[in-house]
Amino acid sequence: MSHSVKKIPANEVKRGMYVTKLDRDWLDSPFLFQGFNVDSEDDIDQLKETCRYVYVDVARQEPIDEHKSTHSETSSDTKKSTAGEERLHQTGLVSETFLDDIDSPKSFLRWLMWMLKKKRRAPFEKEFRRATEIFETAQITIAEIMGTLRAGGELDILAVKNTVAPMIDSVLRNPDAMACMVSMKNKDDYTYSHALATAVWALVFGKHLGLDHVDLNSLATGALLLDVGKTKVPTELLQKEGPLDADEMEEAKRHVEYGLRILDETQNVDSSVEEIVRTHHERHDGSGYPEGLAGSAIPVFGRITGIIDTFDAMTSIRPYAAAMSTYDVMRHLLDNADKLFQTEIVERFIQVVGMFPTGTIVELNTGEVAIVMQQNPVRRLRPKIMLILDENKEMRMEFPIMDLRVMPVEQDKPGAVWITHGLDFGSFGIDPATYFL
């Protein structure tokens, strides 16, 4: 540790100090960005509430501007770093399409109705039933679309649009319902479920970023068709167990080229969809393909779908790799922030998906097994859960709800509870869907 880094009690933090480390995991705090200057009393209050002590880098301390407001105007549920928010807006991640043309009564009314629709949130239980039907119908349709392409047929873009439309409506009513369906999907069925899961996460993430209906439609359609070119890649290559050799890898990478060719031969495909398919394997540091684009040269939707594609692939069972836990994949994304992926998008994605997504089966330090029922956007390791099995792995007579946010986490405190790890889909014969219906 650097000589300029000092450990101090949280109640001694002052404005201008640079907090470089907490006494807990950053993901178990309300601070999105690891390392920040304390510039408001709100920051100090959050640190006192969250931590016993912190580490500050005195070499990076900033002079205090006494004319600056001592109270942050940002919400404690979103972020304590104004600079981070400004960088996020500068990247173009927050859509303002509906604000570009509200100078007429008709356009203003359209914008107002859109905003009101976004604000209305359907009860989870009600939307989960609708999301289940939408999800199952979409699975069948996607299998038919991809099967037709593999047999040499054409892309049915109308079927794609008809699949995306109800998904958008469901996510706008309550994004947790569709996200829960994806978390509970059978990880063994990777071929078509990956396309559907990528589209759902794109919608959930896009809604979180404030995208309008037009952008949500483009983002979800592009996500659904990311790997459409794999229908032209030999099946034995896609199903090969173990690593691909150099020639096989080059052929696998050509799925981007094949996908663009399919889209080019299809009428009524939006240019932004083609852009997503073309750039979803580009990486922030220029190490991606096919063009080796880097940084802001990668379109925003390409950056977003690149993260989502990676996340769902790594949490799924593939012929050549076992599924990783959501927690481990999120760690991978964080480790590669500003390397493979843009930091601000990584942080936002983790915030909306959570370390343990809704519907995930988890095991506690007590030995009990539970289902994640609701995310906690501030304390991402402390969601609301439903207890299913007791410490002996026996089915409970009742299934109480526990909010980990209010439970002690320090190991030296009585009654401390925390999630130790996520479990595979169907562990202990548990079907999370039965507890949501």
Secondary structure, 3 states (H helix, E strand, C coil): CCCCEEEEEHHHCCCCCEEEEECCCHHHCCCCCCCEECCCHHHHHHHHHHCCEEEEEHHHCCCCCCCCCCCCCCCCCCCCCHHHHHHHHHCCCCCCHHHCCCCCHHHHHHHHHHHHHHHCCCCHHHHHHHHHHHHHHHHHHHHHHHHHHHCCCCCCHHHHHHHHHHHHHHHHHCHHHHHHHHHCCCCCCHHHHHHHHHHHHHHHHHHHHCCCHHHHHHHHHHHHCCCHHHHHCCHHHHCCCCCCCHHHHHHHHCHHHHHHHHHHCCCCCCHHHHHHHHHCCCCCCCCCCCCCCCHHHCCHHHHHHHHHHHHHHHCCCECCECCCCHHHHHHHHHHCECCCECHHHHHHHHHHHCCCCCCCEEEECCCCEEEEEECCCCCCCCCEEEEEECCCCCECCCCCEEEHHHCCCCCCCCCCCCEEEEECCCHHHCCCHHHHC
